[in-house]
């Protein structure tokens, strides 16, 4: 069972790295949202964990997306 997967395209502000955006968002939304970050970067994993987010590896996330794509193709 894949459950619901919401994908959001993120565009960062000028001179803001993706890591900075992830960290800022984890801090800002930790009280009102469930945040899961897909990254294999150990430093980033430790930072977002300390802000209350959960983590998954990039490889695991890829597997979820591939399984969802397969399920969609089979249903079509």
C-alpha positions in Angstrom: 0.0 0.0 0.0 1.5 3.2 -1.1 -0.9 5.6 0.6 -1.1 9.2 -0.5 2.1 10.9 -1.8 2.0 14.6 -2.3 4.8 16.0 -4.4 5.5 19.7 -4.4 7.9 21.4 -6.7 10.1 23.8 -4.7 11.9 26.8 -6.1 14.3 28.5 -3.8 15.0 32.2 -3.6 18.1 33.6 -5.1 21.2 32.5 -3.2 19.3 30.0 -1.1 20.4 26.4 -1.4 18.0 23.5 -1.3 19.4 22.5 2.1 18.8 26.0 3.5 15.2 25.9 2.3 14.6 22.5 3.8 16.1 23.5 7.1 14.1 26.8 7.2 10.9 25.0 6.3 11.4 22.2 8.9 11.9 24.9 11.6 8.9 27.0 10.5 6.4 24.2 10.0 7.5 21.7 12.7 4.5 22.5 15.0 1.8 22.3 12.4 3.0 19.8 9.8 4.4 16.4 9.3 7.6 16.8 7.3 9.6 14.0 5.8 12.8 14.8 4.1 14.4 12.5 1.5 18.2 12.9 1.6 21.2 10.7 1.9 23.3 13.7 3.2 24.2 12.8 6.8 24.6 16.4 7.9 21.3 17.4 6.5 19.7 14.3 8.1 20.9 15.3 11.5 19.8 18.9 11.1 16.2 18.0 10.0 15.9 15.3 12.7 16.8 17.8 15.3 13.9 20.0 14.1 11.4 17.2 14.4 11.2 16.1 10.8 11.5 12.5 9.8 13.9 11.2 7.1 14.2 8.7 4.4 17.0 7.9 2.1 16.9 9.2 -1.4 17.1 5.6 -2.7 14.0 4.7 -0.6 12.2 7.7 -2.0 13.1 6.7 -5.5 11.7 3.2 -4.8 8.4 4.7 -3.6 8.1 6.8 -6.7 8.9 3.9 -9.0 6.4 1.7 -7.3 3.7 4.5 -7.6 4.5 4.9 -11.3 4.2 1.1 -11.8 0.8 1.1 -10.0 -0.4 4.0 -12.2 0.7 2.2 -15.4 -1.1 -1.0 -14.3 -4.3 0.9 -13.5 -4.3 2.7 -16.9 
